[in-house]
Structures are given as structure tokens and as C-alpha cells.
Amino acid sequence: MSSIIETKQLCKTYKMGDVLIPAVKDVNLIVNAGEILAIMGSSGSGKSSLMNLLGCLDQPTTGEYFLDGISVGKMNRNERAAIRNHKIGFVFQGFNLLARTSALENAMLPLIYDRSAKVNDPEQAAREALQRVGLGDRMDHHPHQLSGGQQQRVAIARALVNKPSIILADEPTGNLDTLTSLEIMALFQDLNKQGITAILVTHEPDIARYATRIVLMRDGCVVNDVPVYSRRMAANDVAEYMANKKPDSHEDAILMSVFANAGAQQ
């Protein structure tokens, strides 16, 4: 299995007046293509700062970062933006959708700001991404017309529209209820089967169990890095959840049928 991300002695220190605040300390990390990596830790542990470095949203103070074998640690802002647009998709806890914009237009946004013209038909690419996340019939809906889970699916479609090899997700289920969280993790696992490497920041152990590997951070350091031996499949858990509750609507009944079939195929 080939590595897609590698860091060597990666450090990030912020300066607040005369005070230096180390957020990431000497992190040596390898992420292999095809993994789902969960980064865990308490508030202030450095997990979001590390995510920003891996997503080329910030520069390390010291150390090296290689993305697909390319050294990005010393790149300038424009160079980081270019590699970010081509290789990485982002999903955030707060969805970050434009309220007065349709799901289709929200999904198109990364292509509007991408000057490389890698995608010839942005609208078609956005339609395909929305269909990929199960929102083919919600493209014209605005965020206020969508449930929390549907809004997160739009955000995931937006992350997919550039056809990235990596998705970085910061607390992607933090604002969602139990069933919707399971559905989103089932989607991440399905995308992973299609070849996308995913890195998730989460403080929820029950979400991390859907990853293939867990990295635990404390005080800016990686203190544990272990594979998930008893990994759970989210589609199976959705089916079990739905089977143990009485359908509240016709939509619930449909979901029970869909995820029961998905679980049977695992």
C-alpha cells in the first residue's frame, strides 16, 4: 500500500503577542492511500491544527510535509491553493453552505474558483457529485429546504466535485443525530471503497470505529496510532437501527428497505 501523505517532525507554533503557543509538535505520520483515518483528541489537543496543515490551509513552522510525494511545506499561498484544489476535498461540521443558493450551485462553488479549468462542464460535474451522494432529486433545493443530513451530503458533494484523491472532514457528524450520523459514515465508507482516502477529525469514539485506523493526539503530539481491528460497517448499523424502530413515515419505511439491502451486501 502506497503512502499518500507523509509528515516528518511536523510542528506548528502560533505567536500570541510575546507568547509562543505550540499547537502541533514533532508529528511523524504516514497515511496510506485507501485508508479512513480518524484523528481523535480532546479540545486543544492539536487535531484541527494538524488537519489544517494536512489540508494545505496553513504552513508548518518546521518539519516536512509530503502530499503524493510532493513537498508542500514551503510552498507559497498560491502553490498551496493549486495543490489543494486538485487533490483535496473538505467537509466541515457547520456545512458552510450559501443560504440563498441551491444545492447544485453550492456543489459547483469549488469549480467557480478553480482557474485551472480541469473540469470542462462544472454544472454536469456538480450534478454527478450530488447524484453520487444520493441527492439527485434535491438539486434545486436551498439549504433551508434540506435536513441536516441532506445539507451535509451537499457539503460532501461539494468536496467531491473536483474529483479529489483525499477528503478531509472536520467533525462531519458533530451537528447530526444518531441515525443521520450513521448514514453519513456509511457514505464515507462507500466513497472509500471507490478509492477515496478519508481523514476525519472527531471526538466521538463511536464514529472513529468506522475508520480503518485511529490516531490519538494530546498536547499537540501523536500519543497513539492503532489500526481498528473490530471495525464496524455503518450501513449494517443503519439497517439495525431502522429495524429496531417503528417507521414514522413512508420515507422511514423506504430507508429501512434500502439499508437492509445494503447491509446484506457487506
N, C-alpha and C positions, 0 to 999 in steps of 0.2 A: 504494500500500500504506500503510495507516494505522499509526501507532505505537501500541503498547500499553504500552510502558514508556519513560520519558524521565528521565534524570538530568542535573542541571546543577551542576557544581562540587561533586559529592558527596564528602564527607570523613567519615571515622570515625577518631577518636583515642581510644585507651584509656589510662587512667591507672593505673600500677602504682606505688603509693606516691607519690613525688615525680617520677616519670619519666613523660613523655608518649610513647606509642608510636603513631605514625600507621600505621593499617592500610590505609586507603583514602584516596587523595589526588586531589582535584580530578577526579573521573571524570565525563566527559560521554559519555553513552551513550544511543543510541536503539535499541530493539528493536521491530521491526515485527511486526504480527500475522501468524501463519503461518510464522514463522522457526523453525529449530532453531539456536540459538546455543550454541557451545562456548566456555567460558571456560577458558583454559589458563594455566599458570604453575607455577613451582617452589613447594615448600613455603615459606610465609611471604610469598608474592607478593601476598596480599590477596584471592585469588579467593573463598575461603569467606566472608570478611568482607563482600565485595560481595554474595555470594549471600544472606547473612542480611539485608542491607539491602533487597535487591530482594524478598525474601520477607516483608517486614514483621515479621521476627523481632527486629529491632534498629532503633534510631533513628540517623540520621546526626548527627554533631557539627555540621556545617554543610553547606550546599548544599540543593538541592531534588530531590525525587523525585515523579514523577507516574505514577500507575498508571491506565490508561484515562482519562487526562485529569484525574484527581483528585489533588490534592496530599496526600501521606500523610506527608511528612517530619516534620511537627509534631503528628501525631495522638497521642493518649494510647494506653495499652496496650489498652483495651477497643475503641477505634475501629480500631486496627490488627488486632486479632483478628477483628473483624467483616468487614473488607475481605479479610483473608487467607482466612477460611472460605468466602467467596463467590467468590473469583477465582483462588485459587492451590492447587495440589496439590503435595505434597512427596514426594520419593523419596530415600532415603539409602543409603549404601554398606552399612551394617550391617543393613538390612532393618527393624530395630526392631519386630518382631512380638512379640506376647504369647505366651509359650511354651505356656501351658495353654489357649489359646483357638483355636477353629477358624479356618480361612481366611475363612469367612463372617463370623464375629464380628470378626475383625481388620479386614476391609474396612469393617465398619459403624462402627468407632470414631469417625471424624470426625463422623458424624451424631448419635452419642450426646451429644457435647459441643457440638453446634450448637443454640443456643436459638432460632434464627430459624424453625425448622420449615419451611425451604424445601422439604425433601423429605418428602412425606406418608407414604411407606412405606419406612423405612430398610432393612429386610431385602430388599425387592424391588430397591431401588437397588443394594445390595451384590451381590446375585445377578447383576444385569445387568452390573455392573463386572467381576466375576470371569469371566463369560462373554465379555466384551469382550477380556480378556487370555488367553483360552484355557484357563481353569481351571473350566469348568462342571462337570466331573466330579471336582473336588477340594475342593469347598466345605466338606465336613465333616472334612477332614484337618487335623491340627495341624502346626505348623512342623517338628517332628522327623520327620514323615512325608513331607515335601516336600524336593525337591532345592533347591540354592541358586538355580537359575534360577526354580523354581516359587515359592520364597519371595519373590524379587524381583518376580515377577508379582503376588503377593498385595499387596505394597507398592505397586505401580503401581495396582492396582485400588482400594486404599485412597485413593490420591491422586486417582483419577477419580470417586469416589463422590459428591462434591459438585458434579460437572459443572463443573470449573474451566475457565477460558479459558487458563490458563498452568500448566505443570508445571515445577517447579524440581527438578533432580536433582543431588545431590552425589556424585560418583564412583559412579554407578549400576552400573558393571561392575567395580568395584575388587576385589570378592571372588569374581569368577566366572572360569571357564575360557574358553578362546578361543571355542569353539562357543556356549556359553551367552551370552557377551558379544554375539556376533553376533545371536543370537536376540532378545536384549533390545533391541539397537539397531534391529532390524527392526520390533519392536513400537513403539518410539518413532517411527520413520518412518511407520508405518501410522497411529498416532494423530495425527501431524502432518498427514497427508493428510486426516484427518477434521476438521481445523480447530483443533487444539490447538497453541499456541505452546509450545516447549520450550526451556529454558535448562539446559545441562549443564555442571557443573564437572568437568573431567577433566585428568589429567596425561598421558594416553595419546594420542599423535598418531594412532594407527590408529583410535581411537574418534572423535576430532574430525573425521576425514574424512567421517563420515556426517552432519555438520551442514551447514547452508547458509552458515554464517559462523563465523569464529573470532576471538575477542578474546584477545590475549595480555597478561598482567599481569606487572609486575615492580616490586617495592618499593612496592606499593600503587597504582601508576599503570597506566593502559592505554597500552601502548607500541606496539601494533599492532592493527588491526581490518580484517580482509580477508574477502571472500567466498570460498567454496570453489568453485573453477571445475571441478575434477575430482572432484566428489562421487561417492562410491560408494553403491550401494544394498545394504543389509545382507542383504535376502532373497536377492539374487543371490549374495552371498558365502557365505551359509549353504548354498545349493544346491551351490556349487562345493566347499566344504569337505566336504560329505557325499558328493559324487560321487567325491572322491579318497581316501576311506577305505572299507574293507570294513565293512559293517554288523555291529555286535557283538551286535545283538539284533533282535527283531521291531519294537521301538519305533524303533530307528535306521532300519530299512527304511521305516517309515511316515513318519518325518521327512524322509527323502530324497525321497519321493514328494511330500509336501506342499510343501516348499520349492522343489523343482524346478518345480512348477506355479506357485508364487508368483513365482519368478524369470522365468518365461516371460511373465507378465502385466505386467512392468515396462515 
